[in-house]
Amino acid sequence: MLPQLKICGHNEEYENIVSEAVDKTLNQVLGSAAANAIYFYLEKDHAIKKNEIPEKLESFCEAIQEYLSTGAAMVEKQILRNFYSNLELYEENSPTSSLISSKH
């Protein structure tokens, strides 16, 4: 699964950074048509609207794993890279195991 991204509570800035990282990654890795399809099915099958992904991150990760199977891990790692980059924290060797940790 994707370490839980925890930044002193969820706020609008956090949500924007997560949303940007997710959107950038889906478009980079899958292309815009597939990214739009993912967003469509997230809402249809999992009741997750695009703007709700930051607050429903665990459900988003489960859906991505359902849709992409083994490819989900690569997408999750790239989301983390983009997230850290948006915070200007990304380093080539930074840990990017998953977006959701076993600790909640």
N, C-alpha and C positions, 0 to 999 in steps of 0.2 A: 504494500500500500504506500500512497504518497505520504516525513515527519510533520506533524501538525504545525502549521505556520502560526506562531503566536507572537504577536507584537502588542504588548500592553493593551489588550482589549481590541475589539474590532471597532474601527472607526472608518469614516469615509475615505481617508487617504489610504488606509490599508486595503479597503475593498477595491479602490481604483487600481492600486499596484497589482493586486492579485488578478483582477479582471484583465488588465493590460497584458500580464504575463501569460495568462491562459489564452487570450485571443491571439496574441503574437505567435505563440507556439503552435496552436492549431492551424493557423494560416501558413506558417513556415513549413511545418512538417507534413500537413495533409493537403494544403491548398485551400483556397477560399470556398470552393463548391463543397468540399468534404467538411470543412469547418462549419459552414452553414447547415449542412445535414446533421452534424453532431448536435448543434444548438437546437435544431428542430426536434430531434428525437429525445434530447434531454428534457425538453418541455413536455413533449407528448407522452413519453414512457416513464419519466421519473419526476415530473412536476417541478423541474428546476429551470427557471428562466435564466437567461444569460446574466442578468444583473444580480441573480441570487447565488451564483457560484461561490463567491467568497464566504457566505454564511452557511452554505451547504456543501462545503469542500469534501467532506467524507463521502457523501452520496454522489457527488460529481466523480470522485475517483473510482467508486464502485461501478458507475455507469461507463466510464472510459475503459475500465478493465473488461466489462461485458462486451463493449463494442470492438475493442482493439486487441483483446486477448493478450498475448505476450508482447505485443507492440506498445501496450499501455505503459510499461516501465520506462521505455525510452521517452515517451511523451511526457510523463511525470518528471523525469530528470531534466528535460528541456524547460518545462514550466518553472522548475526551481532555479535553473540557471538564469532564465529571464527575470524571475522574481528578484533574485539576488542582484542581478545587473541593474534592475530598476532602482534598487536601494544603494547602488554603487558599492556592493559588498562582494560581488562575484570575483572569485579567484579560480584559476584553472583547476586547482586541486581541492576546492571546497567540497564538503560532503553534500551529495545530492541523492541520497538513497531513496527517499519518498516524501510526498507531501503530507502524509498522515502518519504520525508515529503511533506506537502501541500505547503511549501515555496520552490520556485525554483529560 
